[in-house]
Amino acid sequence: MGIELASRARLAPLEEGAPTVATLCSHSSLQIFHGARQEGYRTLGISVGTPARFYDAFPLARPDSFLTVPKVRDIVHEVDRLRAERAVLIPHGSFVEYLGPEAFGQMDVPVFGNRAVIEWESDREKERVWLESAGVPMPRRYATPEEVDGPVIVKYYGAKGGQGFYLAKNREALRDFRPTGPHVIQEYVLGTRYYVHFFYSPLSDRGYRVGHGSLELLGMDRRDEANIDELYKLGAQEELLRAGIRPTFVVTGNVPVVLRESLLPQIFDVGARIIERSIELFGGMVGPFCVEGIMTEELKFKVFEISTRIVAGTNLFISGSSYSDLVAPGLSMGRRIALELKRAQAEGRLAEVLS
Ligand code: AMP
């Protein structure tokens, strides 16, 4: 038996019958519903206002039913209905972000994965403690502008989509920077970005073993970030600034990537360290997570961020990726979640994957 994350009371509704896979209609919901349906689950879409018409265009992904709320925050008033539906909530970036990490963490409805992770991810300081103490290589952090000895990226706390991030190519350039709130000064890592989609199964007893379970690599993407990804066409950041445009990293889409095979050991090592430390710190992260880092020309992977739930980049791989096809043909992250739920149900181990 592994670590139990959920109390009996929390999981009581699931003793009455099969769970319903539920999530907020946004982000990666099509994939989540599609994967759940592939494994025979009923699906429930939580929609803010009238459900978007585009769900009708995707019959294999459209949820079986909708729960409509006037505002995202109203979801907290629907706990009884969700429990009556035997809902298992699947967290995704927008769901946690829009509802608020605290409100999401307190919902008395079973959630896929360990909700204790929210506290460790939503605070950049705690996240750094977790990753650094796991021995994961990260960009250097400068305590003061005087220490800066190379290009830096200044990040504001809670900045969405990197909006307002400030880039400086050296200490001199940083002199013009006038902070407008709490921020960190971080080494700007030159290299290629990779967003690595992992799944950690505490139930699995085969494959790449980590803790009591195993770590799976299901895909990889790179995010298209406007307007910074187009910057090279203008030559340099100064050009953009001269034109009165601030560089932003607002994500507009995703492209699939694969990594040189010889770099996979490094990537698995990072994933395994993150999981092992999460087990020590808060009972372990369960299910999908994404390691976001930059591979330098010295072939060293530096991690600038992790997402502790399904990321939208997995939407590329609804019918499988170059990696997930080697785990099971046509395996999406959404379907992987449903498979884990199914196995936990069959083995009476729901408390190990739900919280
Ligand atoms: P974040 O909010 O930390 O996910 O960062 C948003 C974007 O900023 C990332 O997707 C990267 O493109 C870029 N970025 C963040 N940290 C760094 C870094 N240390 N070096 C270079 N680029 C970074």
Residues whose N, C-alpha, C, O or C-beta is under 5 A from the ligand:
A	BS01	AMP	P139 I153 G162 Q186 E187 Y188 V189 F249 F304 E305
